[in-house]
Amino acid sequence: MSDIWTIILYVIIFLSLYVQVFFLFSFLKNRKNLFKETSDKDVDFFPSVSFLVPCWNESATLRRTMESIFSLEYPKDKLNIVIIDDGSSDDTWRIMQSYKDNTRIKLLKKENGGKHTALNLGLENANTELLASVDADTILDKKALLEIVKYFKNTEIAAVGGSILIENPSSFVGKAQSVEYQMNSYIKKMLGFTGGVLVAPGAFSVFRTDAVKKVGGYREGNNQEDLELTFRIQTNHMKVDHCHTAFAFTKGPSTIRSLFRQRVRWSRGFLGNVLEYKEAIFNKKFGNFGMFSLPIGIMNYLAVFYVFSFSWVYFFKNILLKIEEVNLVGFEASSAVSNFFKFDLFFFDTRALSFLVPLIHIFLIFSIFVGMRLAKSKVSPSSLFCFGVVYSFVPIFWNIKSVYYTVMAKMPSWR
Amino acid sequence: MKWKEHLIVFLITAGIFIASFVLSNSINSKKINVIEEAKDKIAIDILATETRYALLSDSSCEHSIQDDSFETTLTEDLNNLARKLKFIESQLGSDDENVILVKRQYIILQIKDYLLVRELAKRCNEHLFTILYFHSNDCVADCRNQSIVLDRFHEIFPEIRIYWLDQGLDDPVMNTLVSMQKIDRSPSLIVNEKKYAGFQSLDELVATLPKDLQRRYKEISQSVTDTLVDIKTESQ
C-alpha cells in the first residue's frame, strides 16, 4: 500500500477514534443522570399534546399505533390526536372512520402530496403546547410521552427525539437493525448531551408547537422531512435533545432489499440536507451541531467508502493469492494449511493499525452494550452476528447509490 | 460540549494514537532483535563449520557434507530467518533502515555459507545441490509465485540449500554476485551452477534433480494423493 493511502487510512482512524472518545467522555461525564430512575410521582408537568399521525396506505398498522396512543400514561384531557390520510388507496380512511366519534381525534383527508404536506395539515390543526409526530406503524411504550415531556420543562428545548427500537426482531435483517437502533440510542443520547442531535425521528418525536411554526413547519426535505426540520431547528439556534427512556417500536425492513431501499432514501436525504445546510458545517455559530455532528456525519461516508473498499480489496486479493498458491503447490502444502501448524507470535501483525482498529471495535461494542442498557433490553449473540454481517457488507452499496443519486440530483422512490 | 472538552478529547485521542505507534515500534524493535539474534546464531554456526572443516582440513572427507552432522539446523535456521525477514519487511517497509541492515547482513551470511559449502563439496569431490534464488521487489507476481514454489521445494527437500538473494539490495557483495552470475532479470535461479531465468514451476525444478530425489518427490506426491482419496472415501 502506498504511503498516501496509508496516511489517509490513519487520518480516518484518528477521526473515528476521536468520535468514539468524544462519546465516551460524554458518557462518563453524564453517566449518573443517564441511569437515574425517576418516580412517576415526581412528575407534575403535563403540557397539552397533539399527536400528528400521517398515513399513506397504513391500514395494516394504524389500529395498533392508535391503541398504543390510547394506552399512554398521560392525562387524557391533555391529549389530542390528528390523523391525516395522505391520499391512501387502501382501507386507511375506512379504519380512520372507526375513531370519528372520539372528540379528541380529528380526522383529515387530502390528496396525496407527501408526508410533509400531511404533517403541515396536522400542524395547522394543532393548538396544543406540544406536538408529537408518530408514524402510523410505530408502537409507543405507555410511558413514552410521560418521559419525553419532562425535557420540555427546560424552556429552551424545541424538539426531543424518542428512542426508536425494533419491535420483536425475528428476521436476520431485523436482528441486525435491533442492535443498530440500540447503539444509535447511545450515540444520539451522547449527541443530545452536547446539543448536536442530527435528527428527531419521524417515528416518534415531540416538538414545541410554536417552535415548529416559527421555523416554517415541515418541508419536503429531500424525502427526509424529520431530518430537515431538525437541521432547521438547530440552525435557528433552538435546542434539540434525545430522550433515551421514551421507547417507541417500529418494525423496520425485514429483507436486505427493503433495508437497502430505506437506507438509500435516508442517505440521499442526509446528503441533500447537508448540501442545503452546508453553511453550518464547521460553523462555530451552530455549536456542536455544526462543529461536530455534521462533520462526523460526512466523515462517516468517507470512512465507509475507504475502509470498506480497502478491506474488500485486501480480502479478495488475499483469496486470489491463496487460490494461486494452491494451484502452484497444492492445497495441503499451501500456507493456509502449513502455517496453521507453525504458530509463531513473530508473525502477528504489529503495526499501529493492528492496535487501533481493534480498539475502535471495542468502542463499538461498548456503544452497543451501553445502548442495550439504555434500551433496557438484551442483545443476543445471534443479533450481534447478524449486525456484524449486514453492516460489514451492505452500507457501502447504499452509500454509493445515495451519492450517485445526489450527484445526479435524483430522488429514490419513497417505497 | 465546550472547546476545552474537545481539547481534552483531542489530547486523549492523540495519546492513544501515539501510544499505539510507540507500542508498535517497541514490538517491532524486539522483532528486529529476534532476527539479529537468529542472524548471530547463524554466523556462529557458519564460523563453527568453517573452523571444524579447517581443523579436519583435507586430511579426511569422512565427514561428508551431506551427512546429518553437517546439515545440523543451519539450513532450517537460514530459512526461518528468511521468512521472518520477509514478514518484517512487509510490516516496516523495504526502505526501513533496520530492515536494510539486517538484510545485508543476512545476505552476506548466506553467500558466506554458499562459498563454504561449495568449497567443501569441491574438496571432498561431492555432488551438492544448492539453489541461488535472485528476486526483487520489482517482480511482484512471478517472484511471489517463485517464493511459494521454493518454500514447498524446501519442505520436500530440506537438505537442499536455498539462498534467497534480494537483487534490489544495494550491497557490494550482492552486486558482485549478481554480475558474476550475469543475472539480468527476476526471478532467476542458479540450480546447481546452471542458470534459469524466469519463473520455474515445482515440476521444472524437480526435473533438474538427480533420479533418486525425483523418486522421493513422486512418492510424496503419491502419498498426498492417496491421503486425499482416503479422506474423500471416508467422507462418502
Interface residues (C-beta under 8 A of the other chain):
Chain A: F14 L17 Y18 V21 F22 F25 S26 F193 T194 G195 N288 M291 F292 L321 E324 E325 L328 V329 G330 E332 A333 S335 S338 F346 F347 D349 T350 R351 A352 S354 F355 L356 L359
Chain B: M1 E5 H6 I8 V9 F10 I12 T13 I16 F17 S20 F21 L23 S24 I27 N28 K31 V34 K84 F87 Q91 R144 N145 I148 V149 D151 R152 E155 S201 L202 V224 T227 L228
